[in-house]
Amino acid sequence: DLEYKLSNNASLFMGLKLSNDNGKLKFRPEDSLIYRLDNQKNFSNEELDTKYMLLERNYKANYVSLPLGVKMKTNEIGYMTYFGQFGLISSIRTKAKSNDQVKVNLTEDLPNPKLNIDNDMQFIKLQLSVGGGAEYNLSGTTSLVFGMNYNLGFTNVLKKNSKHLSYLSTGESFKQSATAHNIALSIGILF
């Protein structure tokens, strides 16, 4: 992260981070959501390919994140300085995979191999970030920093209409929506 001092107690911060989001989505059996895979385990729209009814999806998405915000801090108390911060995190998805629990050909419960679900995930994710922490002065301007932030997602991380999931009964594309909320812990050294 990079900080630009506005005053002794306020600064702008920005950074570049790599982040991983993990999550689990459970689907209702009455929705009967299906997708098809060919023999190479690629998504397909061909009627003859194997049908998978989705019961549960564990996903893992990788992002390059660009945080930007304002940091307010106290004067030094002993060797400690306390701070609060808020800002916006813009993230660009680099990769998304899933590991699904499915019924194969609508009968047999099986775990499915990892699938590339890039086409079902949005390319950009936006989050509001609010948090706080403390800096412990080691020497001069060098400090050990630790903090905690709550990141509130306000954009849909999934594409509105799924490229691969459809309803068994109608064949219509599944309408999906999910936002990413998380708590982030950070430890570092500020020079």
Secondary structure, 3 states (H helix, E strand, C coil): CEEEECCCCEEEEECCEEEEEEEEEECCHHHCEEEEECCCCCEECCCCCEEEEEEEEEEEEEEEEEEEEEEEECCCECCEEEEEEEEEEEEEEEEEEEEEEEEECCCEEEECCCEECHHHECCEEEEEEEEEEEEEEEECCEEEEEEEEEEEECCCCECCEEEEEEECCCCCEEECCCCCEEEEEEEEEEC
